[in-house]
Amino acid sequence: MRGVILAGGHGTRLNPLTIITNKHLLPVYKKPMIYYPIETLAKVGIKDILIVTSGEYLGHFYKLLKTGEEFGVKLHYEIQEGNEGTGAALLCAEEFVRGDEFMVILGDNIVTEDLTSFVKAFETEKDTFSAKILITQSDNPKLYGVVEFKKDKITRLVEKPKVPFSNYVNTGLWIFKPEVFELLKKMKLSTRNEYETTDVLHYYAELEKLTYGILTSKWTDAGTFEQLYEATVLMKELEEKEKKEIEKDHVYQPSGVRTRKPSAQPV
């Protein structure tokens, strides 16, 4: 399976920060935002990753990430001309995917959970389903694509409804079969004058070809100042939690020598 990170757009909600750089290069706690989706894909064993972005900032991405050796992956780059939405950006990945299933993540997604089981589950589901999405509960679902599901199928998906019919939302992390590109080529512009990946997901839902996984850990995207702040707080809290777990796993002798707690032995 290959990985695709969509990191285009102008990020106007983060102006003036994004006047001089791409929003996915902004810091989230101790790392640039783009590090997190790369790490999410690398954790599930995806080694070949395509970053789709605008030509204006391609050099910035390469200067920061280079070939991806630091992450144990091989990074590829593709330029998205214009700003016609996620559907148009995804079409840029067709040649890179080469007929394989692939996992897509929006570049401003901050996911802390290991998604290996999410990916492995699709291997057993792909004979029945054409795509799989990761969903989570939200306190403010009208900001996202809202989903409704029954058993193992997504039955309804509406982008940013004024009156949400569910508190479960589309996180912007998806797995597709390569056949999705034929659908993307047939898409029409939305009312936002963009080609929306949500339209393809909605089509699959109507055909009962869209399944899902539920995220159990905290999640946020970082598309606004409030969300950027929340993402930073989230990563700081996670680091502090990990430090406490490490400290619990050690004891200190009076001499100050740090030793590991002995493992419990069977009786």
N, C-alpha and C positions, 0 to 999 in steps of 0.2 A: 504493500500500500504506500502511496505517495502522499505528501502533505502540501497544502496550498494556504498561504497567508495573504489575506486581502488587506493591503496597507496603503490604499490610495486615498482619494478625497482631499478636501481642503481644510477640514476640521475647523470651520468658521466659528463654531460654538466655543472654541478655545482661543479666539483672538483676544489680545494681540500676540500670544505666544506662538501661534501657528502662521503668523505673517512671514516669519523667517525660516521656519522649518516644518517638516511633516509632524503631525501630532504623535505618530507612533514612535518618534525619537525623543519625546519628552520623558522626563524622569518619573518613575513610579517607585517611591522610596529610594532604594540604592541602585536601581537598574533602569536603563531605558525601557520604555513600554514594550518595544518589539521583542525584548528578551523573553518575556513570559509566554507568548504563543509558540515561540521556537522551542522553549523548554517543555511545554505541554506536548508538542508533537514528538520531541525526542524521547520523552518518558515512555511513550507507548511503542517505541522501537522504529519510528519512521525516520529514515536516514536521508532521503531525498526530499528537499523542501523548496518550493517556489515562492518567492515574495513578489507580489504584483503591486507596483506603485507607479507614481507619475515620474516622467522623465526628469522633471525639475529637481527631484531629491534623490534620484538613483545613486548619484555619487556619494551622498551623505550616508545612505544605507551601506554601501560597499566599504566606505572608509571605516565604519563602525564594526561591521560583521564579517567582512571579507568572504572567505569561502565557507565559513561555518565550522572550521576545525575546532574552535574553542568549545563548541557545543557537541562535538562528536557527530556532526551531520555534514551533508554537502548542500550548500545553498545555491540556488539558481535565482535569476532575476528576470522580470518581464515588465515592460513599460505599458501602462494603460493610457491610451490617448483619450483626452477629454475627461469628463466627470459624469458618466452616464449610469452610475449605480453599480451595485454588487453583481448584478447579472452580467453586465458588460465586462467587469473585471474578471469574473470567473471564466468567461469565454477565452480570455488571454492564456488560460492554463491548458487548453485542449491539446496542444502539441506536447507539452511537458508530461501530461498524464499518460499518454501512449496506450490508451485502452485499458488501464488498470482502475480498480476502485481507488478512491482518494478521499482524504479527510481535509475539510476546509475549516479554518478558524479566522474570524475577524481579528485584525491586528490590535484592536484595543480591548480584547477580552483577557481578563485576569482570572484564570482557573487554577486553583490550588490542589485539586484532586487528581490522583493518578487515574487516567481514563483507559487503562489497558483493557479492563473488562468490557467497557463500552465498545471498543474496537473489536474485541474477540467475539462479542455477541453478534455483531453484524455478519461475521463469517458463517454463522449458522442460520441467519435470517435472510441472507441475500437471494435465496431462491424464491422467497415470498415477497420481499420488499425491494423497492428500487432505491430507497434512501432512508437514512436514520438521522434524527436530530437530538441534540441534548437540550433538555428543558429544566427549568427550576422555578421555584415559587418566588414571587416578587410582591413587595408591599405596595408597589406603584406600577402595576402591569400595563397601564395605558401608555407608558413610555416605550413599550416593546411590541414585538409580535406576540399576540396572545393565542394560546393553543387550548384545545379541548381534546380529550382522548377517551377511548373506551377499550378496555383490555390492552392489547399490544399495538393498537393503531391510533394515529392522530386522525381525528375526525373533522377538525376545523382549525383553521389558522388565519388570523386577521391581523394585519399590520397596524399597530397603534390605534385601536378602536377608541372612540370617545367614551363609550360605556363598555368596559371590559366584561366579558362573560365568564372569565376564569382568572385565577391569580397565578396560573402557570404560564411561563413565557419562553419564547425561543431565545436561547443564549447566543446564537450566531456561531455554533459549532456543529458541522454537518458531515455526514459521510454519503458519498454519491457513487453510483455506478457510472461508467463513462457515457452511457446513453443520454445522460442529462444534457450534454452539449447540443444534441439535436433539438431538444425542447428550448434551450436558451436561445437558439438561433431563430425560433419562431415567436419569441416574446414581443409584446407591444409595449410602448412607453406607458408608464403609470401616470397618475395625476400629478406626481412630483417630477414628471418629465425624466424619469429614470427607468432603467430595466431592473426589475426587482427579482432577486432570487426567491423571495417569498411567494411570488406568483407560481413558480415551478413547484415549490413545496405544497402550495394549496392544490395544485393540479394533482400531485401524487396523493394527497390526502383524499381527494374526491374519488380516486381510483382504489382507495384502500391499500396503497403501496408505500405509505409513509409510517415508519415505526419510530420509537424514541427510547431514550434513556433518561433517567432523572438524576440530576446532580444533587448530591447530599451535603456537600461542603459549601462554604460561602463563595459567592461569585459576584463580580461587577464588571461592567465595561467602563471605559474611561473617556467618554466622549464629551463630557461637560466638566466644568470646574468642580462641581459638587462630587461627581463620580470619580474624577481624578484624585480628589482628596480622600474619598472613601477607599479607593484602591490603595493609596499610600498607607492609610491607617490599617487596612487589612493585611498588607504585607509586613508591616511593622509588628502587628499582633502575632502573626504567624512565626516570625523570627523569635520573638520573646517566648512564645510557647515552646518552640524547639529547644531554646536554651534551657528552659526550666526542666524539660524532659531529660536533657543530657545531665543536668545537675542532680536530678533525682536518681539517676543511674550510677552515681558515684558516692563514695563516703570519704570523709577526711579524717585522717589519723591526727592525734595530738601534735605529732611532729610536723604536721603540715603536708605529709606525703599523701598524694591523692591516689586512691586505689579503687578499682572497680568492685561493685557489690558482687559477692559470689552467687552463681546461679543456683536455683533451688534444685536439690537432689531428690530423686524418688525415694520414698520410704521403703 
